[in-house]
Amino acid sequence: MDDLTGIIQKNYAQIQSRIDAACQHSQRSPESVTLIAVTKYARMEWVAALLELGCTHLGESRTPQLEERAALLPDHIHWHFIGPLQRNKVRRTIQHTCLVHSVDSIKLLSAIDRIAAESNLQPRVLIEVNLSGEPNKKGFSREELLASWSSLCALAHVKIEGLMTMAPHTSDPELTRPVFRELSQLRDQLQSMSPAQVSLQELSMGMSGDFEIAIEEGATLVRIGSALFEGLESGN
Ligand SMILES: *Cc1c(COP(=O)(O)O)cnc(C)c1O
């Protein structure tokens, strides 16, 4: 086994066991949490090593790299789109993805819905929420989302399956807990306002520095990049 494979195997195993421990700690089943390996900065050899380990959920944040990799890698991979999505790239992006995490405006959601209708697709999406109010962060504010919820639910071709957030950068991961808790409560509130066909089962929250706390607060999808590739030299 070469160094690269060994390092990724060790990182992956450690993250898996930390996910399991966080699930146990919060009395959740480990199957209720999916690890998404964020490969936006990973070289192809690293991605190949991850696939060897059985990782099948990969996250990319740029459409060209997503397309390039989806063309090269096996069909059974579930691609998650987690970056800012330009409206002129929606068509190409939804063809490859199982879930778009980063729907940050009504305009974008409407564009996805229109293109979905034209392409006869039913893309699954999450709504990105900016709960920390940081101006450089993307996403709906809580107020904006509550006010527009019924019109978002009226779009017939997209399937809104939950919410996503990025916690503020902080040296103390405990400081992210209130943000994760608020996302979970907002999901419950929106669910109670939703028509019967809308089921908000997904909460995409938690990254390398704070995923255990996110799991304790109900995350179903954790997006982990740097912790998986720790010890390797970055490719780009
Ligand atoms: C890069 C990125 C991640 C992964 O962050 P790490 O701290 O490297 O784990 C997760 N989510 C989004 C939206 C990202 O852009």
The ligand as an SDF file (V2000), in Angstrom:
LIG
                    3D

 15 15  0  0  0  0  0  0  0  0999 V2000
  -15.2540   23.3110    0.8080 C   0  0  0  0  0  0  0  0  0  0  0  0
  -16.5930   23.0990    1.3790 C   0  0  0  0  0  0  0  0  0  0  0  0
  -16.8010   22.1420    2.3910 C   0  0  0  0  0  0  0  0  0  0  0  0
  -15.6890   21.3190    3.0110 C   0  0  0  0  0  0  0  0  0  0  0  0
  -14.9940   22.0920    3.9490 O   0  0  0  0  0  0  0  0  0  0  0  0
  -13.8420   21.4500    4.8500 P   0  0  0  0  0  0  0  0  0  0  0  0
  -13.6970   22.4270    5.9600 O   0  0  0  0  0  0  0  0  0  0  0  0
  -12.6480   21.3420    3.9730 O   0  0  0  0  0  0  0  0  0  0  0  0
  -14.3140   20.1300    5.3260 O   0  0  0  0  0  0  0  0  0  0  0  0
  -18.1030   21.9560    2.8260 C   0  0  0  0  0  0  0  0  0  0  0  0
  -19.1260   22.6530    2.3230 N   0  0  0  0  0  0  0  0  0  0  0  0
  -18.9650   23.5770    1.3570 C   0  0  0  0  0  0  0  0  0  0  0  0
  -20.1490   24.3210    0.8510 C   0  0  0  0  0  0  0  0  0  0  0  0
  -17.6980   23.8300    0.8570 C   0  0  0  0  0  0  0  0  0  0  0  0
  -17.5440   24.7700   -0.0960 O   0  0  0  0  0  0  0  0  0  0  0  0
  1  2  1  0
  2  3  1  0
  2 14  2  0
  3  4  1  0
  3 10  2  0
  4  5  1  0
  5  6  1  0
  6  7  2  0
  6  8  1  0
  6  9  1  0
 10 11  1  0
 11 12  2  0
 12 13  1  0
 12 14  1  0
 14 15  1  0
M  END
$$$$
